[in-house]
Structures are given as structure tokens and as C-alpha cells.
Amino acid sequence: MRGVETIDSELRLVAALRCAARERGEPLPSTAPMDELLDERLTHLAAGSARMRAPLSIRKLPRQ
């Protein structure tokens, strides 16, 4: 599975392409690729939140 950073980067690219098309008065590209990326991002984040539901005593928290 790709990381959230990669998915976010692709979302920014799709958004930029839609913005450019709108500025040129062209038809907007489908939102289907954006929907798929958002679904993938949600799946990735949901998997991460399952780890965060573990009791604090057994969680490995990142050092700051």
C-alpha cells in the first residue's frame, strides 16, 4: 500500500489539473481518480487508527 504522502501528492496533482482546465475554460476532468485516491487514503488512515486503539501502555509512540 502506498503512503499517505504519495496519495496526497497525487491528489494535489489531480486538483491542479482540474484548476488549470477550469482557468482555460475547458471541460473539467472526471472526479473519479480523486474519489479513488480519497478512498485509498481513507483505507490507509483507518488501518493506522486501528493501531491507535491499543491501550496506551502497549502502544509505541513516536519520540518527539
C-alpha positions in Angstrom: 0.0 0.0 0.0 1.3 3.5 -0.9 1.8 6.0 1.9 -0.4 8.9 2.7 2.2 11.3 1.5 2.2 9.8 -2.0 -1.6 9.7 -2.1 -1.7 13.4 -1.0 0.8 14.3 -3.7 -1.4 12.6 -6.4 -4.4 14.4 -5.0 -2.7 17.8 -5.3 -1.8 16.9 -8.9 -5.3 16.0 -9.8 -6.6 19.2 -8.2 -4.0 21.2 -10.1 -5.1 19.6 -13.4 -8.8 20.4 -12.7 -7.9 24.0 -11.7 -5.9 24.5 -14.9 -8.7 23.2 -17.0 -11.2 25.5 -15.3 -8.9 28.5 -15.8 -8.7 27.7 -19.6 -12.4 27.2 -19.8 -12.1 23.6 -20.7 -14.3 20.8 -19.5 -13.3 19.6 -16.1 -11.8 16.1 -15.9 -13.7 13.4 -14.1 -13.6 13.3 -10.3 -13.3 9.5 -10.4 -9.5 9.5 -9.9 -9.9 11.9 -7.0 -12.6 9.7 -5.5 -10.4 6.6 -5.8 -7.4 8.4 -4.2 -9.6 9.6 -1.3 -10.9 6.0 -0.8 -7.3 4.7 -0.7 -6.3 7.4 1.7 -9.2 6.6 4.0 -8.4 2.9 4.0 -4.8 3.7 4.8 -5.8 6.1 7.7 -8.3 3.6 9.0 -5.6 0.9 9.2 -3.5 3.3 11.2 -6.3 4.3 13.6 -6.8 0.6 14.5 -3.3 0.6 15.9 -4.0 3.7 17.9 -6.9 2.0 19.7 -4.5 -0.2 21.6 -4.1 0.6 25.2 -1.6 3.3 25.8 0.7 1.0 27.8 1.4 -1.2 24.8 1.4 1.5 22.1 4.7 2.6 20.7 4.5 6.3 20.5 7.0 8.2 18.3 9.7 10.2 20.1 9.5 13.9 19.8 
